[in-house]
Amino acid sequence: FHRRIMEGLIRDILQKLHIHIRNVHIRLEDTTFSKDDHAFACGMTWESVHIQATSQGEESDEMEKLSETVRSSDGCIQKVAFLNHFAIYWNAIEDTNKGGPVELS
C-alpha cells in the first residue's frame, strides 16, 4: 500500500516537473596531446533549454499542436524539450607566444 502511494507521488512530481537551464557553454581545449602545433578547442553552447510536460492547462498554440502528436495512452510520462540558439564549434588554437615572452611597454 505504501509503495503505491510513493510511486503515485513520484509520478505526480515527475509529470509536473519543469526544467529551465540558461547560458550553457561546454568547451574542450587540447593543447597537450596535439602534434605539430595542431592544438584545438571544440565545444557547444546554447542559450536555454526548457523541458516541460506535454499536457498543461495553459498551452500556446504551437505547444498544443506538438502535444497532440506526442501524447500516448500507455501511461508513460512524456516531456517536450525546447533548445534555443544551439551551436557547435571546432577551432584551431594558435600559439601567440611562439617567439618567446611578450614584452609590454
Buried (B, 14 or more C-beta within 10 A) or exposed (E): EEEEEEEEEEEEEEEEEEEEEEEEEEEEEEEEEEEEEEBEBEBEBBEBBBBBBBBBEEBEEEBEEBBEEEEEEEEEEEBBEEEEEEEEEEEEBEEEEEEEEEEEE
